[in-house]
Amino acid sequence: MVISQRSDVAAFVVMDVMQAAADLESQGHKVLHMEIGQPGTPAPDNVLNVAKEALDTDKLGYTVALGIPELRQAISQHYADRYELEVDPQCVVVTPGSSGGFILSFLTCFEKGDRVAVPAPGYPCYRNILKSLDLDAVDVEISPDNDYLLMPCDLEKLDPPVKGVIVSSPGNPTGSMYSEEQLKELVEYCQANDIAFISDEIYHGISFGKPAVSALQFSQDLIVVNSFSKYFTMTGWRIGWLVVPKEMVRPMERLIQNLLISTTTLSQLGAVEAFKCYDEFDGYVGQYKAKRDLLYKRLTEAGLNKISSPDGAFYLYADISHLTDDSVAFCQRILNEIHVAVTPGVDFDPVRGKQTMRFSYAADMDTIDEASKRLKTWFMALKIT
């Protein structure tokens, strides 16, 4: 059977690292996971209890395509509670994780062959999903000089111009965040130049010292993507949401009807309860900060001096150009020698990522403590030899 060219996308390298770690674990080795953005905390008890009740009573039929009304209303209330924004629940679309949200957004906004700007370094699935949909992902290099933020001047340089742009704040892999002024300027530039603006806000809630700014604060003529995977610690539930302009709701509904039917009922029921647990989730944010500070301290002590200074999310992005120009082999060596799984930078930047790597500090404190000790010892020995 012939395999389509559209399926010829790059691997999501972090998943390959997870598989390599799993292979080691199957051989009896204990691997410390710093490759994946997987919170080391479970879903709250009341979320689990609602799910158990639904299983016991078999309340797991299809839902309407856009999501159950209770969840759409709860998401709308979330914007009122956390951002003092009025969001029409009819403009909320429930999706199977943010991944489903990206697919729906790209299909709704763009025609075949359209050019869409994505930051490099940035979340790799942006470019890979775009390619699979016959869209042209245009990598826009961002650097620590601008705190790894994409600016209007970066878009002005693109020739031919792009039809859309997707950015995240807090960002993956760097943890950088837009200020209110910076994000407002970018949104206004895109709207003045007919560039569709997609704001990935799945790390909102996880920020240190200042809250993240939503693009909805400046306009509702754009798309916001969010998820229950990160702040809400519900990765395996595979549930997220979009906030979209009213005119996009019906087209997205038709796409969901045909591509997905609906998002998993069990996850939707549990997600409603998650909004009652802000205190629990906010407590986890303090733990992330402590883990960030510990990891940063030990890595810099080991000689890694070019590391992102994250304001949010749970990643450190490090320049390792003085050590290697093959980050894939370098990270594989770390996994094999000290059984710590980390992610090579090529996942986030196909060109410059050969000399960078990402560390996730999403796991529990014991894991981060032990992993950072092993990494410090290993890097110091590498420097000596």
The 8 nearest C-alpha neighbors of each residue, nearest first, counted from 0:
[[1, 2, 3, 4, 6, 5, 7, 8],
 [2, 0, 3, 4, 6, 5, 7, 8],
 [3, 1, 0, 4, 6, 7, 5, 8],
 [4, 2, 5, 6, 1, 7, 0, 131],
 [3, 5, 7, 6, 2, 131, 8, 1],
 [4, 6, 131, 3, 7, 133, 130, 132],
 [5, 7, 4, 3, 8, 131, 2, 130],
 [8, 6, 4, 5, 9, 3, 131, 2],
 [9, 7, 6, 127, 10, 131, 130, 5],
 [10, 8, 127, 11, 7, 12, 123, 346],
 [9, 11, 12, 8, 15, 14, 346, 127],
 [10, 12, 13, 14, 9, 346, 123, 124],
 [13, 11, 15, 14, 10, 346, 16, 342],
 [12, 14, 16, 15, 11, 342, 34, 17],
 [13, 15, 17, 12, 16, 11, 18, 10],
 [16, 14, 12, 18, 17, 13, 19, 11],
 [15, 17, 13, 19, 14, 18, 20, 12],
 [18, 16, 14, 20, 15, 19, 21, 13],
 [17, 19, 21, 15, 20, 16, 22, 14],
 [18, 20, 16, 22, 21, 17, 15, 23],
 [21, 19, 17, 23, 18, 22, 16, 24],
 [20, 22, 24, 18, 23, 19, 17, 25],
 [23, 21, 19, 25, 20, 24, 18, 26],
 [24, 22, 20, 26, 21, 25, 28, 19],
 [23, 25, 28, 21, 27, 26, 22, 29],
 [24, 26, 22, 23, 27, 21, 28, 20],
 [27, 25, 23, 24, 28, 22, 21, 29],
 [26, 28, 24, 25, 29, 23, 22, 30],
 [29, 27, 24, 23, 26, 30, 25, 338],
 [30, 28, 24, 27, 31, 338, 23, 339],
 [29, 31, 338, 339, 32, 28, 20, 24],
 [30, 32, 339, 370, 340, 366, 338, 33],
 [33, 31, 340, 34, 339, 30, 35, 341],
 [32, 34, 359, 341, 340, 358, 35, 360],
 [35, 33, 341, 342, 340, 32, 359, 13],
 [34, 36, 37, 33, 359, 13, 32, 17],
 [37, 35, 361, 359, 38, 34, 313, 229],
 [36, 38, 35, 361, 39, 362, 234, 229],
 [39, 37, 361, 40, 362, 232, 36, 229],
 [38, 40, 362, 363, 361, 37, 41, 232],
 [39, 41, 38, 232, 42, 363, 362, 283],
 [42, 40, 232, 43, 39, 233, 38, 44],
 [41, 43, 233, 232, 46, 44, 47, 40],
 [44, 42, 46, 45, 41, 47, 273, 276],
 [45, 43, 47, 46, 48, 42, 41, 49],
 [44, 46, 48, 47, 43, 49, 272, 273],
 [47, 45, 269, 49, 43, 44, 272, 48],
 [46, 48, 44, 50, 45, 49, 51, 43],
 [47, 49, 45, 51, 50, 46, 44, 52],
 [48, 50, 52, 46, 51, 47, 269, 45],
 [49, 51, 53, 47, 48, 52, 269, 265],
 [52, 50, 48, 54, 53, 49, 47, 55],
 [51, 53, 55, 49, 54, 50, 56, 48],
 [52, 54, 50, 58, 56, 51, 55, 57],
 [53, 55, 57, 51, 52, 56, 50, 58],
 [56, 54, 52, 53, 57, 51, 58, 50],
 [55, 57, 53, 54, 58, 52, 59, 51],
 [58, 56, 54, 59, 55, 53, 60, 52],
 [59, 57, 53, 56, 60, 54, 265, 55],
 [60, 58, 57, 264, 265, 61, 53, 54],
 [61, 59, 58, 62, 264, 57, 263, 265],
 [60, 62, 59, 264, 63, 261, 260, 263],
 [61, 63, 261, 64, 67, 66, 60, 264],
 [62, 64, 66, 65, 261, 67, 61, 260],
 [63, 65, 261, 66, 256, 260, 255, 252],
 [64, 66, 92, 93, 63, 252, 261, 67],
 [67, 65, 93, 64, 63, 68, 62, 92],
 [66, 68, 69, 70, 62, 63, 71, 65],
 [67, 69, 71, 70, 72, 66, 88, 73],
 [70, 68, 72, 67, 71, 73, 271, 66],
 [71, 69, 73, 271, 72, 68, 67, 74],
 [70, 72, 68, 74, 88, 73, 69, 91],
 [71, 73, 75, 69, 88, 70, 74, 68],
 [74, 72, 70, 76, 75, 71, 69, 77],
 [75, 73, 77, 71, 76, 72, 70, 78],
 [74, 76, 72, 88, 86, 77, 73, 78],
 [77, 75, 79, 73, 74, 78, 80, 72],
 [78, 76, 74, 80, 75, 79, 81, 73],
 [79, 77, 82, 81, 84, 76, 80, 75],
 [78, 80, 83, 84, 76, 77, 82, 81],
 [81, 79, 77, 78, 83, 82, 76, 84],
 [80, 82, 78, 79, 77, 83, 84, 76],
 [81, 83, 78, 84, 79, 80, 213, 77],
 [84, 82, 79, 80, 81, 78, 85, 77],
 [85, 83, 79, 82, 78, 86, 216, 215],
 [84, 86, 79, 87, 78, 83, 75, 76],
 [87, 85, 75, 84, 88, 78, 90, 79],
 [86, 88, 89, 90, 75, 85, 91, 72],
 [89, 87, 91, 90, 75, 72, 71, 86],
 [88, 90, 87, 91, 71, 245, 248, 92],
 [91, 89, 88, 87, 243, 242, 245, 248],
 [92, 90, 242, 88, 89, 241, 71, 93],
 [91, 93, 241, 65, 240, 94, 242, 90],
 [94, 92, 240, 66, 65, 239, 241, 91],
 [95, 93, 239, 240, 96, 99, 100, 262],
 [96, 94, 238, 99, 262, 237, 239, 97],
 [97, 95, 238, 239, 237, 98, 94, 99],
 [96, 98, 100, 239, 99, 226, 225, 101],
 [99, 97, 101, 96, 100, 102, 95, 124],
 [98, 100, 95, 102, 97, 101, 96, 94],
 [99, 101, 97, 103, 98, 102, 94, 104],
 [102, 100, 104, 98, 99, 103, 105, 97],
 [103, 101, 99, 105, 104, 100, 106, 98],
 [102, 104, 100, 106, 101, 105, 107, 99],
 [105, 103, 101, 107, 102, 106, 100, 108],
 [106, 104, 108, 102, 107, 103, 109, 101],
 [107, 105, 103, 104, 108, 109, 102, 110],
 [106, 108, 104, 105, 109, 103, 251, 250],
 [109, 107, 105, 106, 104, 195, 110, 163],
 [108, 110, 105, 106, 107, 113, 111, 162],
 [109, 111, 113, 112, 108, 134, 106, 107],
 [112, 110, 133, 134, 113, 109, 132, 135],
 [111, 113, 134, 135, 133, 110, 114, 109],
 [114, 112, 134, 110, 111, 135, 109, 162],
 [113, 115, 135, 161, 162, 136, 134, 137],
 [116, 114, 163, 136, 164, 161, 162, 137],
 [117, 115, 164, 137, 136, 138, 163, 161],
 [116, 118, 138, 165, 137, 139, 164, 136],
 [119, 117, 139, 121, 120, 138, 140, 141],
 [120, 118, 121, 140, 348, 139, 138, 141],
 [119, 121, 348, 347, 118, 141, 140, 172],
 [120, 122, 119, 347, 118, 171, 123, 172],
 [121, 123, 347, 124, 171, 125, 172, 120],
 [124, 122, 347, 125, 346, 126, 121, 127],
 [123, 125, 127, 126, 128, 122, 11, 129],
 [126, 124, 123, 128, 127, 122, 129, 117],
 [127, 125, 129, 136, 124, 128, 123, 130],
 [126, 128, 124, 130, 129, 125, 8, 131],
 [129, 127, 131, 130, 125, 126, 124, 132],
 [130, 128, 134, 126, 132, 127, 131, 136],
 [129, 131, 133, 127, 134, 132, 128, 126],
 [130, 132, 5, 128, 129, 133, 6, 127],
 [131, 133, 129, 130, 134, 128, 5, 111],
 [134, 132, 130, 111, 131, 112, 129, 135],
 [133, 135, 112, 129, 130, 113, 132, 111],
 [134, 136, 114, 112, 113, 115, 137, 130],
 [137, 135, 115, 126, 114, 116, 129, 138],
 [138, 136, 116, 115, 117, 135, 139, 114],
 [139, 137, 117, 119, 118, 116, 136, 140],
 [138, 140, 118, 119, 117, 137, 141, 116],
 [139, 141, 119, 118, 138, 142, 120, 149],
 [142, 140, 147, 119, 149, 148, 139, 118],
 [141, 143, 147, 144, 145, 146, 140, 148],
 [142, 144, 146, 147, 145, 141, 307, 148],
 [143, 145, 142, 146, 147, 141, 148, 307],
 [146, 144, 143, 147, 148, 142, 141, 149],
 [147, 145, 143, 148, 144, 175, 142, 307],
 [146, 148, 142, 143, 141, 145, 175, 149],
 [149, 147, 146, 145, 141, 150, 175, 177],
 [148, 150, 141, 153, 118, 147, 151, 166],
 [149, 151, 153, 152, 148, 185, 154, 181],
 [152, 150, 154, 153, 185, 155, 188, 149],
 [151, 153, 155, 150, 154, 156, 149, 157],
 [154, 152, 151, 150, 155, 156, 149, 139],
 [155, 153, 151, 156, 152, 157, 150, 160],
 [154, 156, 152, 153, 157, 151, 160, 158],
 [155, 157, 154, 153, 158, 152, 160, 159],
 [158, 156, 160, 154, 155, 159, 161, 153],
 [159, 157, 160, 156, 161, 155, 154, 114],
 [158, 160, 157, 161, 114, 156, 162, 155],
 [161, 159, 158, 157, 162, 114, 154, 155],
 [160, 162, 114, 115, 163, 116, 159, 194],
 [163, 161, 194, 114, 115, 113, 195, 160],
 [164, 162, 195, 115, 194, 161, 196, 116],
 [163, 165, 116, 196, 115, 117, 197, 195],
 [164, 166, 197, 117, 198, 196, 116, 163],
 [165, 167, 198, 199, 164, 197, 118, 117],
 [168, 166, 199, 170, 169, 198, 200, 165],
 [169, 167, 170, 176, 200, 177, 175, 199],
 [168, 170, 176, 174, 311, 175, 202, 312],
 [171, 169, 168, 174, 167, 175, 173, 172],
 [172, 170, 173, 122, 174, 121, 169, 314],
 [171, 173, 314, 170, 316, 174, 121, 357],
 [172, 174, 171, 316, 175, 170, 307, 315],
 [175, 173, 309, 170, 311, 169, 312, 310],
 [176, 174, 170, 309, 169, 173, 310, 146],
 [177, 175, 169, 168, 310, 178, 170, 174],
 [178, 176, 182, 181, 168, 179, 175, 148],
 [177, 179, 181, 180, 182, 176, 212, 211],
 [178, 180, 182, 181, 212, 183, 177, 211],
 [179, 181, 183, 178, 182, 184, 177, 185],
 [182, 180, 178, 184, 183, 179, 177, 185],
 [181, 183, 185, 184, 179, 177, 180, 186],
 [184, 182, 180, 186, 185, 181, 179, 187],
 [185, 183, 181, 187, 182, 186, 188, 180],
 [184, 186, 182, 188, 183, 187, 151, 189],
 [187, 185, 183, 189, 188, 184, 182, 190],
 [188, 186, 190, 184, 189, 185, 191, 183],
 [189, 187, 185, 191, 186, 190, 184, 192],
 [190, 188, 194, 192, 186, 187, 191, 193],
 [189, 191, 193, 187, 192, 188, 194, 186],
 [190, 192, 188, 189, 193, 187, 194, 186],
 [191, 193, 189, 190, 194, 188, 187, 195],
 [194, 192, 190, 191, 189, 195, 162, 163],
 [195, 193, 189, 163, 162, 192, 190, 196],
 [194, 196, 163, 162, 164, 193, 197, 221],
 [195, 197, 164, 221, 163, 194, 165, 198],
 [198, 196, 165, 222, 223, 164, 221, 199],
 [197, 199, 223, 166, 165, 167, 200, 224],
 [198, 200, 167, 224, 201, 166, 223, 225],
 [201, 199, 225, 203, 202, 224, 167, 168],
 [200, 202, 225, 226, 203, 199, 229, 224],
 [203, 201, 312, 200, 205, 169, 229, 204],
 [204, 202, 205, 200, 201, 211, 169, 230],
 [203, 205, 230, 206, 202, 210, 211, 281],
 [206, 204, 312, 311, 203, 284, 202, 230],
 [207, 205, 311, 310, 204, 210, 209, 312],
 [208, 206, 310, 209, 311, 288, 205, 210],
 [207, 209, 206, 210, 310, 311, 211, 288],
 [208, 210, 207, 206, 211, 310, 311, 212],
 [211, 209, 206, 212, 208, 204, 207, 203],
 [210, 212, 203, 213, 209, 206, 176, 169],
 [211, 213, 179, 210, 214, 178, 177, 216],
 [214, 212, 215, 216, 211, 200, 82, 198],
 [213, 215, 216, 217, 198, 212, 218, 182],
 [216, 214, 218, 213, 217, 219, 223, 221],
 [215, 217, 214, 213, 218, 84, 212, 219],
 [218, 216, 215, 214, 183, 219, 186, 213],
 [219, 217, 215, 220, 216, 214, 221, 186],
 [218, 220, 215, 221, 244, 217, 243, 222],
 [219, 221, 244, 218, 222, 243, 215, 196],
 [222, 220, 219, 196, 197, 243, 244, 195],
 [223, 221, 197, 243, 242, 198, 196, 224],
 [222, 224, 198, 242, 241, 197, 199, 225],
 [225, 223, 241, 199, 200, 198, 240, 97],
 [226, 224, 201, 200, 240, 239, 97, 241],
 [239, 225, 227, 201, 228, 97, 96, 240],
 [226, 228, 231, 233, 239, 229, 238, 232],
 [229, 227, 234, 233, 232, 226, 231, 230],
 [228, 230, 232, 231, 227, 202, 38, 201],
 [231, 229, 232, 204, 205, 202, 280, 228],
 [230, 232, 227, 229, 233, 228, 280, 273],
 [233, 231, 229, 228, 230, 42, 38, 234],
 [234, 232, 228, 227, 236, 231, 42, 235],
 [235, 233, 228, 236, 237, 232, 229, 227],
 [236, 234, 237, 233, 228, 238, 232, 96],
 [235, 237, 234, 233, 266, 238, 228, 96],
 [238, 236, 96, 95, 235, 234, 239, 228],
 [237, 239, 96, 95, 236, 94, 227, 226],
 [226, 240, 238, 96, 94, 97, 227, 225],
 [241, 239, 93, 94, 225, 92, 226, 224],
 [240, 242, 224, 92, 223, 91, 243, 225],
 [241, 243, 91, 223, 90, 222, 92, 224],
 [242, 244, 222, 90, 241, 221, 247, 245],
 [245, 243, 220, 246, 247, 219, 90, 221],
 [246, 244, 247, 248, 90, 243, 89, 249],
 [245, 247, 244, 248, 249, 250, 243, 90],
 [248, 246, 245, 250, 244, 249, 251, 243],
 [247, 249, 251, 245, 250, 246, 252, 90],
 [248, 250, 252, 251, 247, 253, 246, 245],
 [251, 249, 253, 252, 247, 248, 254, 107],
 [252, 250, 254, 248, 253, 249, 247, 255],
 [251, 253, 249, 255, 250, 254, 65, 248],
 [252, 254, 256, 250, 251, 255, 249, 257],
 [255, 253, 251, 257, 252, 256, 258, 250],
 [254, 256, 259, 252, 258, 257, 253, 260],
 [257, 255, 260, 253, 254, 64, 258, 259],
 [256, 258, 254, 255, 259, 260, 253, 252],
 [259, 257, 255, 254, 256, 260, 253, 261],
 [258, 260, 255, 261, 256, 257, 262, 254],
 [261, 259, 256, 255, 64, 257, 258, 262],
 [262, 260, 64, 259, 62, 63, 255, 263],
 [261, 263, 95, 94, 264, 93, 66, 259],
 [262, 264, 266, 265, 267, 261, 95, 238],
 [265, 263, 267, 266, 59, 262, 268, 62],
 [264, 266, 268, 267, 263, 50, 269, 59],
 [267, 265, 269, 264, 268, 263, 236, 270],
 [266, 268, 270, 264, 269, 265, 263, 271],
 [267, 269, 265, 266, 270, 271, 264, 50],
 [270, 268, 46, 266, 267, 272, 271, 50],
 [269, 271, 273, 267, 272, 268, 266, 46],
 [270, 272, 70, 269, 273, 268, 274, 73],
 [273, 271, 270, 274, 46, 269, 275, 45],
 [274, 272, 270, 275, 276, 271, 46, 269],
 [273, 275, 272, 276, 271, 277, 73, 270],
 [274, 276, 273, 272, 277, 271, 278, 45],
 [277, 275, 279, 274, 278, 273, 280, 43],
 [276, 278, 280, 279, 281, 275, 274, 273],
 [279, 277, 281, 276, 280, 282, 275, 283],
 [278, 280, 282, 276, 277, 281, 283, 43],
 [281, 279, 277, 283, 282, 278, 276, 231],
 [280, 282, 284, 278, 283, 279, 277, 285],
 [283, 281, 279, 280, 284, 285, 278, 286],
 [282, 284, 286, 280, 281, 285, 287, 279],
 [285, 283, 287, 281, 286, 282, 205, 288],
 [286, 284, 288, 283, 287, 282, 289, 281],
 [285, 287, 283, 289, 284, 288, 290, 282],
 [288, 286, 284, 290, 285, 289, 291, 283],
 [287, 289, 291, 285, 286, 290, 292, 284],
 [290, 288, 286, 292, 287, 291, 293, 285],
 [289, 291, 287, 293, 288, 292, 294, 360],
 [292, 290, 288, 294, 289, 293, 295, 287],
 [291, 293, 295, 289, 290, 294, 296, 288],
 [294, 292, 290, 296, 291, 295, 289, 297],
 [293, 295, 291, 297, 296, 292, 371, 290],
 [294, 296, 292, 298, 293, 297, 291, 299],
 [297, 295, 293, 299, 294, 298, 292, 300],
 [298, 296, 300, 294, 299, 295, 375, 301],
 [297, 299, 301, 295, 300, 303, 296, 375],
 [298, 300, 303, 302, 301, 304, 296, 297],
 [301, 299, 297, 298, 302, 296, 375, 303],
 [302, 300, 298, 375, 299, 379, 378, 303],
 [303, 301, 299, 300, 304, 298, 379, 378],
 [304, 302, 299, 298, 305, 301, 306, 317],
 [303, 305, 299, 302, 306, 298, 318, 317],
 [306, 304, 318, 317, 303, 307, 319, 299],
 [305, 307, 317, 316, 304, 318, 308, 315],
 [306, 308, 316, 173, 315, 309, 317, 305],
 [309, 307, 306, 310, 174, 175, 315, 173],
 [310, 308, 174, 175, 311, 307, 173, 315],
 [309, 311, 207, 175, 206, 174, 176, 308],
 [310, 312, 206, 174, 169, 205, 309, 207],
 [311, 313, 174, 205, 202, 169, 314, 206],
 [314, 312, 360, 361, 359, 311, 287, 174],
 [315, 313, 359, 358, 172, 360, 174, 312],
 [314, 316, 358, 357, 307, 173, 317, 306],
 [317, 315, 357, 173, 307, 306, 356, 172],
 [318, 316, 306, 356, 355, 305, 319, 357],
 [317, 319, 355, 305, 320, 354, 306, 356],
 [320, 318, 355, 354, 322, 321, 317, 323],
 [321, 319, 354, 322, 323, 318, 324, 355],
 [322, 320, 319, 323, 318, 354, 324, 303],
 [321, 323, 320, 319, 324, 354, 382, 329],
 [324, 322, 320, 325, 321, 354, 319, 326],
 [323, 325, 354, 353, 320, 326, 322, 319],
 [326, 324, 353, 323, 327, 328, 329, 354],
 [325, 327, 329, 353, 343, 328, 354, 330],
 [328, 326, 343, 330, 329, 325, 331, 353],
 [327, 329, 331, 326, 330, 325, 332, 343],
 [328, 330, 326, 332, 327, 331, 325, 333],
 [331, 329, 333, 332, 327, 328, 326, 343],
 [332, 330, 328, 334, 329, 333, 335, 327],
 [331, 333, 335, 329, 330, 334, 336, 328],
 [334, 332, 330, 336, 331, 335, 337, 339],
 [335, 333, 338, 339, 331, 340, 332, 336],
 [334, 336, 332, 333, 338, 337, 331, 339],
 [335, 337, 333, 334, 332, 338, 339, 331],
 [338, 336, 339, 333, 334, 335, 373, 377],
 [339, 337, 334, 30, 335, 336, 31, 340],
 [338, 340, 31, 334, 337, 30, 32, 333],
 [339, 341, 32, 334, 34, 33, 31, 338],
 [342, 340, 34, 33, 358, 330, 339, 357],
 [341, 343, 34, 357, 356, 13, 344, 330],
 [344, 342, 356, 326, 327, 345, 330, 346],
 [343, 345, 352, 356, 355, 346, 347, 353],
 [346, 344, 352, 349, 348, 347, 353, 343],
 [345, 347, 344, 12, 123, 348, 343, 349],
 [348, 346, 120, 121, 123, 345, 344, 122],
 [347, 349, 120, 352, 345, 119, 350, 351],
 [350, 348, 345, 352, 351, 347, 346, 353],
 [351, 349, 352, 348, 353, 345, 354, 119],
 [350, 352, 353, 348, 354, 349, 355, 345],
 [353, 351, 344, 345, 348, 355, 354, 350],
 [352, 354, 326, 325, 324, 351, 345, 355],
 [353, 355, 320, 324, 352, 319, 326, 351],
 [356, 354, 318, 344, 352, 319, 317, 353],
 [355, 357, 344, 343, 317, 342, 316, 326],
 [356, 358, 316, 342, 315, 344, 317, 343],
 [357, 359, 315, 314, 33, 341, 34, 316],
 [360, 358, 314, 33, 361, 34, 313, 36],
 [359, 361, 313, 362, 314, 33, 290, 367],
 [362, 360, 38, 359, 313, 37, 36, 39],
 [361, 363, 39, 38, 360, 366, 367, 364],
 [364, 362, 39, 366, 365, 367, 361, 40],
 [363, 365, 367, 366, 368, 290, 362, 286],
 [366, 364, 368, 367, 363, 369, 362, 370],
 [365, 367, 369, 364, 368, 363, 370, 31],
 [368, 366, 364, 370, 365, 369, 371, 360],
 [367, 369, 365, 371, 366, 370, 364, 372],
 [368, 370, 372, 366, 371, 367, 365, 373],
 [371, 369, 367, 373, 372, 368, 366, 374],
 [370, 372, 374, 368, 373, 369, 294, 367],
 [373, 371, 369, 375, 370, 374, 376, 368],
 [372, 374, 370, 376, 371, 375, 377, 369],
 [375, 373, 371, 377, 372, 376, 378, 370],
 [374, 376, 301, 372, 378, 377, 373, 297],
 [375, 377, 379, 373, 374, 378, 380, 372],
 [378, 376, 374, 380, 375, 379, 373, 381],
 [379, 377, 381, 375, 380, 376, 301, 374],
 [378, 380, 382, 376, 301, 381, 377, 375],
 [381, 379, 383, 377, 382, 378, 376, 384],
 [382, 380, 378, 384, 379, 383, 377, 376],
 [381, 383, 379, 380, 384, 378, 302, 301],
 [384, 382, 380, 381, 379, 378, 377, 376],
 [383, 381, 382, 380, 379, 378, 377, 322]]
